[in-house]
Amino acid sequence: MRNKIILVNTLPRLDYWAYVKEPQLGVPMGLLSIGTVLKANGYDVKIVDPVVSMNYKDIIEQNIDGCLFSGISVMTSGIAIS
């Protein structure tokens, strides 16, 4: 599919899953906003949130083929050493 776009949230820290055993539900509002506009304009949007899915790397690998582009959300407060 030529119009596929992947939007990826970032982990608050690289060793996040070493300390957290349950997925933390939350909505990456920035990615959700961008994804909504893209979807309304005919793009197939996949939002990947590593805070929710421990297997986020697998999800990205499964969806990367034929991807038009990807976007990554980053916040300074989400980086362990900034």
N, C-alpha and C positions, 0 to 999 in steps of 0.2 A: 504494500500500500504506500503510495507516494506521499500522502499527506499525513503521515504518522509523526507525532511529536511526543517526546518523553520529558516530563518535568520532574526533577528530583529534589527533594528536601535533603538537608544535611543532618548528620548526627550532632548532638550537643558536644560529644567528645568521642574520640576514636575507640575507646574501650567501653563505650556505653553499655553494650550487652553483657559485659563481665559483671556489671553491678545491678542491672535491671533484668529481671526474669520474666516479667509480664509486659506485653505491648502497652504503650501509653497512648491512649486515644486523644487526638487533637486534630485540628484542621490547619494545614499550612495555608493560611488565608491568601497570601501573595500568589502562590501557585494555583490555588483554587480560582482566584479572580482572573488570572491570565488564561488558565485552562478553559474557563467558561466562555470567554471572548473567542478563543481559538475554536472551540467546539461549535459555537454559534456561526462561525465562518467556514464550517465544513471540514475542519481538521479532526483527525482521530487522536485524542489526547489521552495519555497514560500518566497519572501522577504516582510517583513512587516515594513513599515516606519510610525511611529506615527506622524511625522511632516506633512505627506500627508493625512493620514486617521485618523480622530478623533475617529473612532470606531475600533481602532487597537486591543483593548482587545478582541472584538468579533471575529475579523479575526483570532487571535491566537487561541482562544477557538474552532473555527470551523475547524481548521487545525491541532490541536495537537494530536488527536487520531491517533494511528498508526505511529506516527512520530519516525523516527530512532534516530535523535538528533536535537538539536537546537543550534544556535549560536547567540551571542549578541555582537553588535558593541558598544564599549565605547571609548570615547575620553575625556581626562581631561577637555578640553575646553567646552565639552558638559555637564559637571556636574556643577550645580549651586554653590555648596560649595565644593571646592576640596582642 
